[in-house]
């Protein structure tokens, strides 16, 4: 897959099935989109599912999500189509949105070359999000291109009454070409927002974490500690990241 991904969804011979799809296709512009993952059904090509990064968002309102999920469904008997899009802070939540619209999770899981998950715990948390169905109600999210380079998604877990507010925190290390994803559990929204504001300690792990997941957490913590001990001191031989540009975001609900 490359940056010149063709966003032509082969709709020339089809008509929009309803006004929302007509409006969506009129506003859809792929000039700032880079495809990260995609799946097209065969043999008749009735559905297309795409996860893309919208570069234009970095020039909009600070904090807005930059990952776009695109779902196209073609009715080849009626010669009509529907087109839906949705913005998300992270790729796994975009993938989850597509899975809920019929995309097999394993078909949209592979992401194009780029930054890599730093450990197995990141891979596990991302898979949990991707395959969670409607488990997590998204309450809020935030994306930062500057220091710290991160996203967070604030959710409510419908499957538990114990610490049901969950924060999914993603942090990028651009110098290393890696990122981490972690899940934290809180009793209520105020406690979660307090942690997001103060960052006074690690994310509290969900109470249901046990066995293999706790083993992954332990290995990740040891790896992080070893990496921190070996890191060069700032101001000496540590590489410096160039300052990030201004953050930009499209108007909510519009297709860029």
ChimeraX commands (.cxc) that place a marker at each C-alpha (Angstrom):
marker #1 position 0.00,0.00,0.00 radius 0.5
marker #1 position 1.30,3.50,-0.72 radius 0.5
marker #1 position 0.42,7.14,-0.19 radius 0.5
marker #1 position -1.16,7.30,-3.65 radius 0.5
marker #1 position -3.97,4.94,-2.66 radius 0.5
marker #1 position -6.85,5.29,-5.11 radius 0.5
marker #1 position -9.93,6.43,-3.23 radius 0.5
marker #1 position -12.13,5.89,-6.29 radius 0.5
marker #1 position -14.76,3.55,-4.89 radius 0.5
marker #1 position -16.15,2.71,-8.34 radius 0.5
marker #1 position -19.47,4.51,-7.84 radius 0.5
marker #1 position -19.84,5.99,-11.34 radius 0.5
marker #1 position -22.63,3.64,-12.37 radius 0.5
marker #1 position -24.38,3.78,-8.99 radius 0.5
marker #1 position -26.71,6.29,-7.34 radius 0.5
marker #1 position -26.70,7.23,-3.63 radius 0.5
marker #1 position -29.25,5.20,-1.71 radius 0.5
marker #1 position -30.28,8.15,0.48 radius 0.5
marker #1 position -29.58,11.89,0.92 radius 0.5
marker #1 position -26.89,11.32,3.57 radius 0.5
marker #1 position -24.78,9.26,1.15 radius 0.5
marker #1 position -25.31,11.81,-1.62 radius 0.5
marker #1 position -24.08,14.59,0.65 radius 0.5
marker #1 position -21.18,12.48,1.89 radius 0.5
marker #1 position -19.87,11.65,-1.57 radius 0.5
marker #1 position -20.17,15.29,-2.68 radius 0.5
marker #1 position -18.05,16.43,0.26 radius 0.5
marker #1 position -15.58,13.55,0.14 radius 0.5
marker #1 position -12.10,14.65,-0.88 radius 0.5
marker #1 position -9.14,12.28,-0.68 radius 0.5
marker #1 position -6.33,14.78,-1.25 radius 0.5
marker #1 position -5.22,14.81,2.41 radius 0.5
marker #1 position -5.94,11.14,3.13 radius 0.5
marker #1 position -3.33,8.42,3.49 radius 0.5
marker #1 position -4.76,4.90,3.62 radius 0.5
marker #1 position -3.54,2.88,6.60 radius 0.5
marker #1 position -5.61,-0.28,6.16 radius 0.5
marker #1 position -8.26,-1.46,3.73 radius 0.5
marker #1 position -10.48,-4.39,2.80 radius 0.5
marker #1 position -12.68,-4.88,-0.28 radius 0.5
marker #1 position -15.09,-7.79,-0.58 radius 0.5
marker #1 position -14.87,-10.21,-3.48 radius 0.5
marker #1 position -15.87,-11.34,-6.03 radius 0.5
marker #1 position -18.49,-8.65,-6.64 radius 0.5
marker #1 position -16.89,-5.85,-4.65 radius 0.5
marker #1 position -20.07,-4.98,-2.78 radius 0.5
marker #1 position -18.28,-3.45,0.24 radius 0.5
marker #1 position -15.16,-1.36,0.87 radius 0.5
marker #1 position -13.68,-0.61,4.28 radius 0.5
marker #1 position -10.79,1.84,4.73 radius 0.5
marker #1 position -8.88,3.35,7.66 radius 0.5
marker #1 position -7.05,6.54,6.68 radius 0.5
marker #1 position -5.07,9.36,8.26 radius 0.5
marker #1 position -6.38,12.84,7.46 radius 0.5
marker #1 position -3.40,15.19,7.27 radius 0.5
marker #1 position -5.63,18.26,7.01 radius 0.5
marker #1 position -6.72,17.82,10.63 radius 0.5
marker #1 position -3.29,18.94,11.85 radius 0.5
marker #1 position -4.15,22.46,10.63 radius 0.5
marker #1 position -7.52,22.70,12.36 radius 0.5
marker #1 position -8.81,22.98,15.91 radius 0.5
marker #1 position -6.31,21.50,18.42 radius 0.5
marker #1 position -7.16,18.10,19.83 radius 0.5
marker #1 position -9.49,16.78,17.15 radius 0.5
marker #1 position -9.17,13.14,15.93 radius 0.5
marker #1 position -7.11,12.49,12.80 radius 0.5
marker #1 position -8.07,8.89,11.90 radius 0.5
marker #1 position -10.93,8.48,9.43 radius 0.5
marker #1 position -12.96,5.30,8.94 radius 0.5
marker #1 position -14.74,4.92,5.60 radius 0.5
marker #1 position -17.43,2.33,4.82 radius 0.5
marker #1 position -18.95,1.91,1.36 radius 0.5
marker #1 position -21.77,-0.56,0.64 radius 0.5
marker #1 position -22.95,-1.15,-2.92 radius 0.5
marker #1 position -26.28,-2.71,-3.79 radius 0.5
marker #1 position -25.47,-4.15,-7.21 radius 0.5
marker #1 position -29.05,-5.26,-7.81 radius 0.5
marker #1 position -30.51,-1.77,-7.29 radius 0.5
marker #1 position -27.40,0.06,-8.57 radius 0.5
marker #1 position -27.17,2.17,-5.40 radius 0.5
marker #1 position -24.59,2.76,-2.69 radius 0.5
marker #1 position -24.21,4.09,0.84 radius 0.5
marker #1 position -21.10,5.92,2.06 radius 0.5
marker #1 position -20.39,6.56,5.74 radius 0.5
marker #1 position -17.39,8.09,7.50 radius 0.5
marker #1 position -16.38,8.55,11.12 radius 0.5
marker #1 position -13.40,10.21,12.85 radius 0.5
marker #1 position -11.50,8.50,15.68 radius 0.5
marker #1 position -8.46,9.28,17.83 radius 0.5
marker #1 position -6.80,5.92,17.17 radius 0.5
marker #1 position -6.74,3.23,14.49 radius 0.5
marker #1 position -8.26,0.44,16.67 radius 0.5
marker #1 position -11.41,2.47,17.37 radius 0.5
marker #1 position -11.72,3.23,13.64 radius 0.5
marker #1 position -11.30,-0.49,12.92 radius 0.5
marker #1 position -13.95,-1.30,15.53 radius 0.5
marker #1 position -16.39,1.08,13.79 radius 0.5
marker #1 position -15.78,-0.73,10.50 radius 0.5
marker #1 position -16.12,-4.17,12.10 radius 0.5
marker #1 position -19.53,-3.11,13.42 radius 0.5
marker #1 position -20.47,-2.38,9.79 radius 0.5
marker #1 position -19.56,-5.84,8.58 radius 0.5
marker #1 position -15.80,-5.82,8.05 radius 0.5
marker #1 position -14.09,-9.01,9.31 radius 0.5
marker #1 position -11.67,-7.85,12.05 radius 0.5
marker #1 position -8.76,-9.89,10.70 radius 0.5
marker #1 position -9.14,-8.22,7.28 radius 0.5
marker #1 position -8.70,-4.68,8.60 radius 0.5
marker #1 position -6.18,-5.44,11.37 radius 0.5
marker #1 position -2.99,-5.11,9.34 radius 0.5
marker #1 position -1.78,-1.51,9.12 radius 0.5
marker #1 position 0.60,-0.20,6.46 radius 0.5
marker #1 position 4.28,0.29,7.23 radius 0.5
marker #1 position 4.94,3.09,9.69 radius 0.5
marker #1 position 5.29,3.36,13.46 radius 0.5
marker #1 position 5.17,-0.04,15.16 radius 0.5
marker #1 position 3.68,-1.20,18.48 radius 0.5
marker #1 position 6.47,-1.25,21.02 radius 0.5
marker #1 position 5.35,-4.42,22.86 radius 0.5
marker #1 position 2.88,-7.30,23.02 radius 0.5
marker #1 position 0.69,-5.47,25.55 radius 0.5
marker #1 position 0.05,-2.73,22.99 radius 0.5
marker #1 position -0.95,-5.37,20.43 radius 0.5
marker #1 position -3.27,-7.03,22.98 radius 0.5
marker #1 position -5.02,-3.78,23.96 radius 0.5
marker #1 position -5.50,-2.79,20.32 radius 0.5
marker #1 position -7.03,-6.16,19.47 radius 0.5
marker #1 position -9.37,-5.86,22.45 radius 0.5
marker #1 position -10.62,-2.49,21.18 radius 0.5
marker #1 position -10.93,-3.67,17.58 radius 0.5
marker #1 position -13.01,-6.73,18.50 radius 0.5
marker #1 position -15.00,-5.21,21.37 radius 0.5
marker #1 position -18.23,-4.59,19.46 radius 0.5
marker #1 position -20.35,-1.99,21.24 radius 0.5
marker #1 position -18.68,-2.59,24.60 radius 0.5
marker #1 position -17.06,0.86,24.87 radius 0.5
marker #1 position -19.14,4.03,24.70 radius 0.5
marker #1 position -16.84,6.86,23.62 radius 0.5
marker #1 position -17.29,9.90,25.87 radius 0.5
marker #1 position -14.41,12.08,24.68 radius 0.5
marker #1 position -11.02,11.96,22.98 radius 0.5
marker #1 position -8.00,14.14,22.32 radius 0.5
marker #1 position -5.08,14.06,19.88 radius 0.5
marker #1 position -1.81,15.95,20.39 radius 0.5
marker #1 position 0.88,16.34,17.73 radius 0.5
marker #1 position 3.19,18.27,20.04 radius 0.5
marker #1 position 4.95,17.27,23.27 radius 0.5
marker #1 position 3.60,14.91,24.48 radius 0.5
marker #1 position 2.76,13.26,21.18 radius 0.5
marker #1 position -0.25,11.22,22.21 radius 0.5
marker #1 position -3.94,10.45,22.00 radius 0.5
marker #1 position -6.44,9.44,24.63 radius 0.5
marker #1 position -9.97,8.08,24.36 radius 0.5
marker #1 position -12.31,8.29,27.34 radius 0.5
marker #1 position -14.92,5.52,27.35 radius 0.5
marker #1 position -17.53,3.78,29.46 radius 0.5
marker #1 position -17.24,-0.03,29.64 radius 0.5
marker #1 position -20.74,-1.51,29.43 radius 0.5
marker #1 position -19.57,-4.94,30.62 radius 0.5
marker #1 position -18.55,-4.01,34.14 radius 0.5
marker #1 position -19.80,-2.05,37.14 radius 0.5
marker #1 position -16.34,-1.98,38.74 radius 0.5
marker #1 position -14.26,0.98,37.56 radius 0.5
marker #1 position -16.35,1.27,34.36 radius 0.5
marker #1 position -14.69,4.42,33.04 radius 0.5
marker #1 position -11.79,3.43,30.82 radius 0.5
marker #1 position -9.01,5.58,29.36 radius 0.5
marker #1 position -7.11,4.26,26.35 radius 0.5
marker #1 position -3.84,6.17,26.17 radius 0.5
marker #1 position -1.61,6.01,23.09 radius 0.5
marker #1 position 1.85,7.59,23.11 radius 0.5
marker #1 position 4.23,7.87,20.16 radius 0.5
marker #1 position 8.03,7.85,20.12 radius 0.5
marker #1 position 8.77,9.31,16.69 radius 0.5
marker #1 position 12.54,8.97,17.09 radius 0.5
marker #1 position 12.22,5.22,17.67 radius 0.5
marker #1 position 9.30,4.76,15.24 radius 0.5
marker #1 position 7.17,3.09,17.92 radius 0.5
marker #1 position 4.08,3.68,20.04 radius 0.5
marker #1 position 2.39,2.26,23.13 radius 0.5
marker #1 position -1.29,1.74,23.93 radius 0.5
marker #1 position -2.45,1.30,27.52 radius 0.5
marker #1 position -5.83,0.92,29.24 radius 0.5
marker #1 position -6.66,2.48,32.58 radius 0.5
marker #1 position -9.74,2.00,34.79 radius 0.5
marker #1 position -11.48,4.62,36.94 radius 0.5
marker #1 position -14.53,4.73,39.18 radius 0.5
marker #1 position -16.00,7.79,37.46 radius 0.5
marker #1 position -15.37,10.39,34.79 radius 0.5
marker #1 position -14.03,12.97,37.27 radius 0.5
marker #1 position -11.31,10.57,38.45 radius 0.5
marker #1 position -10.33,9.81,34.85 radius 0.5
marker #1 position -10.16,13.49,33.92 radius 0.5
marker #1 position -8.12,14.19,37.04 radius 0.5
marker #1 position -5.54,11.65,35.89 radius 0.5
marker #1 position -5.52,13.09,32.37 radius 0.5
marker #1 position -4.95,16.58,33.79 radius 0.5
marker #1 position -2.29,15.71,36.38 radius 0.5
marker #1 position -0.65,12.45,35.18 radius 0.5
marker #1 position 0.23,11.72,38.81 radius 0.5
marker #1 position 1.27,8.11,38.39 radius 0.5
marker #1 position 0.70,5.25,35.95 radius 0.5
marker #1 position -2.71,4.38,34.58 radius 0.5
marker #1 position -4.55,2.18,37.12 radius 0.5
marker #1 position -5.01,-1.25,35.49 radius 0.5
marker #1 position -8.51,-2.66,34.98 radius 0.5
marker #1 position -9.54,-5.00,37.83 radius 0.5
marker #1 position -10.26,-7.82,35.38 radius 0.5
marker #1 position -6.65,-7.93,34.20 radius 0.5
marker #1 position -5.10,-11.23,35.27 radius 0.5
marker #1 position -2.94,-14.09,34.05 radius 0.5
marker #1 position -1.49,-13.48,30.62 radius 0.5
marker #1 position -2.39,-9.77,30.58 radius 0.5
marker #1 position -0.63,-9.13,33.89 radius 0.5
marker #1 position 2.38,-10.99,32.53 radius 0.5
marker #1 position 2.37,-8.71,29.49 radius 0.5
marker #1 position 2.13,-5.67,31.78 radius 0.5
marker #1 position 5.07,-6.87,33.86 radius 0.5
marker #1 position 7.25,-7.50,30.81 radius 0.5
marker #1 position 6.30,-4.11,29.37 radius 0.5
marker #1 position 7.18,-2.36,32.64 radius 0.5
marker #1 position 10.56,-4.10,32.81 radius 0.5
marker #1 position 11.30,-3.23,29.20 radius 0.5
marker #1 position 10.32,0.39,29.76 radius 0.5
marker #1 position 12.50,0.63,32.87 radius 0.5
marker #1 position 15.48,-0.84,31.03 radius 0.5
marker #1 position 14.96,1.55,28.14 radius 0.5
marker #1 position 14.73,4.55,30.45 radius 0.5
marker #1 position 17.95,3.56,32.22 radius 0.5
marker #1 position 19.80,3.27,28.93 radius 0.5
marker #1 position 18.43,6.49,27.42 radius 0.5
marker #1 position 20.94,9.35,26.93 radius 0.5
marker #1 position 20.55,12.40,29.14 radius 0.5
marker #1 position 18.88,15.43,27.54 radius 0.5
marker #1 position 21.32,18.07,26.44 radius 0.5
marker #1 position 24.16,15.58,25.86 radius 0.5
marker #1 position 23.79,13.05,23.07 radius 0.5
marker #1 position 19.99,12.63,23.06 radius 0.5
marker #1 position 18.46,13.22,19.62 radius 0.5
marker #1 position 16.21,16.27,19.44 radius 0.5
marker #1 position 12.83,16.13,17.78 radius 0.5
marker #1 position 12.02,19.11,15.57 radius 0.5
marker #1 position 9.18,21.26,16.92 radius 0.5
marker #1 position 5.76,20.11,15.78 radius 0.5
marker #1 position 3.67,22.35,13.60 radius 0.5
marker #1 position 0.28,23.76,14.55 radius 0.5
marker #1 position -2.54,21.33,15.07 radius 0.5
marker #1 position -5.51,21.42,12.74 radius 0.5
marker #1 position -8.92,19.75,12.66 radius 0.5
marker #1 position -11.88,19.73,10.26 radius 0.5
marker #1 position -15.30,20.95,11.28 radius 0.5
marker #1 position -17.14,18.14,13.08 radius 0.5
marker #1 position -19.30,16.14,10.75 radius 0.5
marker #1 position -17.68,17.40,7.53 radius 0.5
marker #1 position -15.79,15.21,5.10 radius 0.5
marker #1 position -12.44,16.64,4.13 radius 0.5
marker link #1:1,2 radius 0.2
marker link #1:2,3 radius 0.2
marker link #1:3,4 radius 0.2
marker link #1:4,5 radius 0.2
marker link #1:5,6 radius 0.2
marker link #1:6,7 radius 0.2
marker link #1:7,8 radius 0.2
marker link #1:8,9 radius 0.2
marker link #1:9,10 radius 0.2
marker link #1:10,11 radius 0.2
marker link #1:11,12 radius 0.2
marker link #1:12,13 radius 0.2
marker link #1:13,14 radius 0.2
marker link #1:14,15 radius 0.2
marker link #1:15,16 radius 0.2
marker link #1:16,17 radius 0.2
marker link #1:17,18 radius 0.2
marker link #1:18,19 radius 0.2
marker link #1:19,20 radius 0.2
marker link #1:20,21 radius 0.2
marker link #1:21,22 radius 0.2
marker link #1:22,23 radius 0.2
marker link #1:23,24 radius 0.2
marker link #1:24,25 radius 0.2
marker link #1:25,26 radius 0.2
marker link #1:26,27 radius 0.2
marker link #1:27,28 radius 0.2
marker link #1:28,29 radius 0.2
marker link #1:29,30 radius 0.2
marker link #1:30,31 radius 0.2
marker link #1:31,32 radius 0.2
marker link #1:32,33 radius 0.2
marker link #1:33,34 radius 0.2
marker link #1:34,35 radius 0.2
marker link #1:35,36 radius 0.2
marker link #1:36,37 radius 0.2
marker link #1:37,38 radius 0.2
marker link #1:38,39 radius 0.2
marker link #1:39,40 radius 0.2
marker link #1:40,41 radius 0.2
marker link #1:41,42 radius 0.2
marker link #1:42,43 radius 0.2
marker link #1:43,44 radius 0.2
marker link #1:44,45 radius 0.2
marker link #1:45,46 radius 0.2
marker link #1:46,47 radius 0.2
marker link #1:47,48 radius 0.2
marker link #1:48,49 radius 0.2
marker link #1:49,50 radius 0.2
marker link #1:50,51 radius 0.2
marker link #1:51,52 radius 0.2
marker link #1:52,53 radius 0.2
marker link #1:53,54 radius 0.2
marker link #1:54,55 radius 0.2
marker link #1:55,56 radius 0.2
marker link #1:56,57 radius 0.2
marker link #1:57,58 radius 0.2
marker link #1:58,59 radius 0.2
marker link #1:59,60 radius 0.2
marker link #1:60,61 radius 0.2
marker link #1:61,62 radius 0.2
marker link #1:62,63 radius 0.2
marker link #1:63,64 radius 0.2
marker link #1:64,65 radius 0.2
marker link #1:65,66 radius 0.2
marker link #1:66,67 radius 0.2
marker link #1:67,68 radius 0.2
marker link #1:68,69 radius 0.2
marker link #1:69,70 radius 0.2
marker link #1:70,71 radius 0.2
marker link #1:71,72 radius 0.2
marker link #1:72,73 radius 0.2
marker link #1:73,74 radius 0.2
marker link #1:74,75 radius 0.2
marker link #1:75,76 radius 0.2
marker link #1:76,77 radius 0.2
marker link #1:77,78 radius 0.2
marker link #1:78,79 radius 0.2
marker link #1:79,80 radius 0.2
marker link #1:80,81 radius 0.2
marker link #1:81,82 radius 0.2
marker link #1:82,83 radius 0.2
marker link #1:83,84 radius 0.2
marker link #1:84,85 radius 0.2
marker link #1:85,86 radius 0.2
marker link #1:86,87 radius 0.2
marker link #1:87,88 radius 0.2
marker link #1:88,89 radius 0.2
marker link #1:89,90 radius 0.2
marker link #1:90,91 radius 0.2
marker link #1:91,92 radius 0.2
marker link #1:92,93 radius 0.2
marker link #1:93,94 radius 0.2
marker link #1:94,95 radius 0.2
marker link #1:95,96 radius 0.2
marker link #1:96,97 radius 0.2
marker link #1:97,98 radius 0.2
marker link #1:98,99 radius 0.2
marker link #1:99,100 radius 0.2
marker link #1:100,101 radius 0.2
marker link #1:101,102 radius 0.2
marker link #1:102,103 radius 0.2
marker link #1:103,104 radius 0.2
marker link #1:104,105 radius 0.2
marker link #1:105,106 radius 0.2
marker link #1:106,107 radius 0.2
marker link #1:107,108 radius 0.2
marker link #1:108,109 radius 0.2
marker link #1:109,110 radius 0.2
marker link #1:110,111 radius 0.2
marker link #1:111,112 radius 0.2
marker link #1:112,113 radius 0.2
marker link #1:113,114 radius 0.2
marker link #1:114,115 radius 0.2
marker link #1:115,116 radius 0.2
marker link #1:116,117 radius 0.2
marker link #1:117,118 radius 0.2
marker link #1:118,119 radius 0.2
marker link #1:119,120 radius 0.2
marker link #1:120,121 radius 0.2
marker link #1:121,122 radius 0.2
marker link #1:122,123 radius 0.2
marker link #1:123,124 radius 0.2
marker link #1:124,125 radius 0.2
marker link #1:125,126 radius 0.2
marker link #1:126,127 radius 0.2
marker link #1:127,128 radius 0.2
marker link #1:128,129 radius 0.2
marker link #1:129,130 radius 0.2
marker link #1:130,131 radius 0.2
marker link #1:131,132 radius 0.2
marker link #1:132,133 radius 0.2
marker link #1:133,134 radius 0.2
marker link #1:134,135 radius 0.2
marker link #1:135,136 radius 0.2
marker link #1:136,137 radius 0.2
marker link #1:137,138 radius 0.2
marker link #1:138,139 radius 0.2
marker link #1:139,140 radius 0.2
marker link #1:140,141 radius 0.2
marker link #1:141,142 radius 0.2
marker link #1:142,143 radius 0.2
marker link #1:143,144 radius 0.2
marker link #1:144,145 radius 0.2
marker link #1:145,146 radius 0.2
marker link #1:146,147 radius 0.2
marker link #1:147,148 radius 0.2
marker link #1:148,149 radius 0.2
marker link #1:149,150 radius 0.2
marker link #1:150,151 radius 0.2
marker link #1:151,152 radius 0.2
marker link #1:152,153 radius 0.2
marker link #1:153,154 radius 0.2
marker link #1:154,155 radius 0.2
marker link #1:155,156 radius 0.2
marker link #1:156,157 radius 0.2
marker link #1:157,158 radius 0.2
marker link #1:158,159 radius 0.2
marker link #1:159,160 radius 0.2
marker link #1:160,161 radius 0.2
marker link #1:161,162 radius 0.2
marker link #1:162,163 radius 0.2
marker link #1:163,164 radius 0.2
marker link #1:164,165 radius 0.2
marker link #1:165,166 radius 0.2
marker link #1:166,167 radius 0.2
marker link #1:167,168 radius 0.2
marker link #1:168,169 radius 0.2
marker link #1:169,170 radius 0.2
marker link #1:170,171 radius 0.2
marker link #1:171,172 radius 0.2
marker link #1:172,173 radius 0.2
marker link #1:173,174 radius 0.2
marker link #1:174,175 radius 0.2
marker link #1:175,176 radius 0.2
marker link #1:176,177 radius 0.2
marker link #1:177,178 radius 0.2
marker link #1:178,179 radius 0.2
marker link #1:179,180 radius 0.2
marker link #1:180,181 radius 0.2
marker link #1:181,182 radius 0.2
marker link #1:182,183 radius 0.2
marker link #1:183,184 radius 0.2
marker link #1:184,185 radius 0.2
marker link #1:185,186 radius 0.2
marker link #1:186,187 radius 0.2
marker link #1:187,188 radius 0.2
marker link #1:188,189 radius 0.2
marker link #1:189,190 radius 0.2
marker link #1:190,191 radius 0.2
marker link #1:191,192 radius 0.2
marker link #1:192,193 radius 0.2
marker link #1:193,194 radius 0.2
marker link #1:194,195 radius 0.2
marker link #1:195,196 radius 0.2
marker link #1:196,197 radius 0.2
marker link #1:197,198 radius 0.2
marker link #1:198,199 radius 0.2
marker link #1:199,200 radius 0.2
marker link #1:200,201 radius 0.2
marker link #1:201,202 radius 0.2
marker link #1:202,203 radius 0.2
marker link #1:203,204 radius 0.2
marker link #1:204,205 radius 0.2
marker link #1:205,206 radius 0.2
marker link #1:206,207 radius 0.2
marker link #1:207,208 radius 0.2
marker link #1:208,209 radius 0.2
marker link #1:209,210 radius 0.2
marker link #1:210,211 radius 0.2
marker link #1:211,212 radius 0.2
marker link #1:212,213 radius 0.2
marker link #1:213,214 radius 0.2
marker link #1:214,215 radius 0.2
marker link #1:215,216 radius 0.2
marker link #1:216,217 radius 0.2
marker link #1:217,218 radius 0.2
marker link #1:218,219 radius 0.2
marker link #1:219,220 radius 0.2
marker link #1:220,221 radius 0.2
marker link #1:221,222 radius 0.2
marker link #1:222,223 radius 0.2
marker link #1:223,224 radius 0.2
marker link #1:224,225 radius 0.2
marker link #1:225,226 radius 0.2
marker link #1:226,227 radius 0.2
marker link #1:227,228 radius 0.2
marker link #1:228,229 radius 0.2
marker link #1:229,230 radius 0.2
marker link #1:230,231 radius 0.2
marker link #1:231,232 radius 0.2
marker link #1:232,233 radius 0.2
marker link #1:233,234 radius 0.2
marker link #1:234,235 radius 0.2
marker link #1:235,236 radius 0.2
marker link #1:236,237 radius 0.2
marker link #1:237,238 radius 0.2
marker link #1:238,239 radius 0.2
marker link #1:239,240 radius 0.2
marker link #1:240,241 radius 0.2
marker link #1:241,242 radius 0.2
marker link #1:242,243 radius 0.2
marker link #1:243,244 radius 0.2
marker link #1:244,245 radius 0.2
marker link #1:245,246 radius 0.2
marker link #1:246,247 radius 0.2
marker link #1:247,248 radius 0.2
marker link #1:248,249 radius 0.2
marker link #1:249,250 radius 0.2
marker link #1:250,251 radius 0.2
marker link #1:251,252 radius 0.2
marker link #1:252,253 radius 0.2
marker link #1:253,254 radius 0.2
marker link #1:254,255 radius 0.2
marker link #1:255,256 radius 0.2
view
